Every structure is written in C-alpha cells, then in structure tokens.
C-alpha cells in the first residue's frame, strides 16, 4: 500500500499524461492569449480611456465614453439600423437556404452541381461582391436598365434612405446562403428515410412531414445557422464599406462600421472601444438567448 502511494506521488501515469497534454496545448493557448484574450481585454480597458495613439497619449476617464455613447443620437440610429439589418438578414439568410435545401434533397440527380453553385457566393470576397452589387444597383446600372426595359421607372437604389438598406440585406443574405445551405443538406441527410415513408403511409401531407419530421430532425443545424448568421450580421462591415459608406444620411451605417469611423477615421479610440464592448456583450447575450431558447424546446 505504501509503495502504491509513493508511486502515485512521484510517477503517476495520469499526472504524466496531463503534463504532456499541457505541453501540447501551450502553443494553442499562447496563440489564443496573444491574438484573442489580450486584444479583448485591452479593448475593454480602452473603453475607459480617452485620447489617441497619435495625439498625446491615453488618460483614464471612467464611464464617460459609455455615457457619451448612450446619449449620442447617431448611436441609437445606428443601433436601429443594425437591428433592422440583422433581423432580415437572419430571416432570409436561414429560411431561403432551408427551403432550397429541402428542394435539392428531393431531387434524384444534379444535387452536387446545385450544391456547388449555391455555395459559390460563400467563398467570394465580400468587398468584391459589394463592388459588384454597387455596379448593379447604381443609377445607370444593370438593375435599372432591366426595369426600364420592362417599362418601369428607375430607382435611386443607393441614394435612397428607403432602398439602400434592402440592397445591403440582399447582398448579405446572398453571401450567407451557401454556407447555411450546405449545413442544412448535411442535417437533412441524418434524418432516416423510413420516417418519411411511415408518415406518407399514414397520409401526412408535405407540410405535416416538414413540421413534424424535418424541423425536429435538423434542430441542431437550425440553431447553428441562426447563431452563426446572427453573429455574421452583427459584425457586418465590408458590405457597408464597399457599397454605401454608411449613407445616405446614415441610413445604412451599422455598428461595426460606426466603430471603424469613430476609432480610425476620427481617432476617438476610447469611444470606439466602448461601442465595440457594447457590441461584444450584445452578441454574447443574443447567442446565449438563442441557445437557451432552443435547448428549452428539446
């Protein structure tokens, strides 16, 4: 017994394995600390400071940046823009690929080709796609040429406070369709075919099969799509940068672009860090809410 205790204290295989595993994890932990944890904590620190890196250094101001943030009228407009953009991007960015995935799954041939075609937007640079959309929707662009050929009046898409945001939503939804489509197709393939066969024998309609078999079967995939699309929409920057620059009249200015403008265009790093911290907390809360909501339904 004493010999066994001595062995555990001096040369335990379990402790040895833990030590070896720790050595292998050190590079990854170091990478995460340098490129994720430290920037995150430093951003939170900057949100309590004022000044810039080029104009006289940084000084502590407490919660002043957050007070300025919540009292700024343009911040609440940007917050409304981000909510409007995120809700519609999440809706179209998940419902359209879900419907397309169900349609593709019912095909006997051509699945691979269609899957590849729909996935192509996901690998295209958002800046390049944004420039393409700006060309399509400019006043003398292809979309207005098509409208005029149909006898309709052209629309000032990118200079209208009504139509500029739908263009950004269309671009974002289009870019997100490919990833969610592939995810839904993978989820649909995990549902046993005999469930649909049994439901068909019982006289269940397509809608009943979709509601009672398909949706419960792809619930984890749907949660993943909702969370990832929601995070994608909240961190959107390239679309606004490439297509509208936040205009017209601040109607397409989203929170990340607002942070970029304040921190790097106006060199107000403390204010931009406060807005970034607010965005981080909002993203975390929404992700947790979505996960808890879907877990409570299981």
Phi, psi and omega in degrees: 000316179295322180294322180294317179298319179298322179295320180293326183283328188256324187218044182296127177301326180295313179295324178296316179296320178297318179296318178295317178299321178297320178297320179290331181278341184304314179300318179293319178296321177296318178298314180296323180294315184288317189258354180233301186292311181298311177301323180296311180293324180291326176295317177298318177298315181299331181294345178257015182235171177225162181106183180222170181282352182242352185232072168084014174086190187239140176226151184284130180232006178068225183270016184298321180295321178292324177296315176299320182297311185282346176264354182278125180294323181292332177295318180291327174295316178297321179296319176295319176300316182294320178296313178301312180297315185292317181300312183286326177294318178296318181296304182289327182287348176246320184289319180296309178296331177294315179295318180294321180296319178297320178294317180294322182295335180277351181281152178266330180227160174083009182296314183298318180296314180294321178299317180294317181298317181287334182278341184306318179301333182291338182257002178272137177303134180296328178294315178297317178296322178296319177296322177296317178294323178296322177293319181295321189257007175292168189303318179255031182274185186292325181294314178292327175297320177295317179298317181293326177293336178268005179084016181257159179281144177292157181242137176279077189302306190271352177249013179251131177290346179273319190260344184295316180295317175304327177295317178296320179295318178299315178299313183293318179295318179299319182288333184271345186300317186300312181297313181292326179297313179297321178296316180293322178298320177295320179293322180295327181288348178273351180276123180299136182293334183293340176294317178292323179296317179294320179294321178296321178295330178277359177087019180288137178283173179299318180296319178294320177296319180296317185286321187261344180242307186293307182299311176298327181290331181251019182305312178300321179293321179295320177298315178302315181296318180295316182293312182293321178292323176297316178295319177302317182290323181289331181261015184293132180221314187299323182300312181292317182300318186275331189258308189238341184065024180091347181270182356279144178054040176067015187283343178243014180286117178259168190298318181292320177294325177298317177298315179301315182295317182288316187280319189253335176271321181256358177058031175261078189292323180296316178295316178296323178293324177296317177295323178295317178297319177298317178297318180298314180295320179297316179298316180297316181295316180295319179296316178296321180296315180297316181294318179292323179297314182285328177293327180289342180272349182285000000 
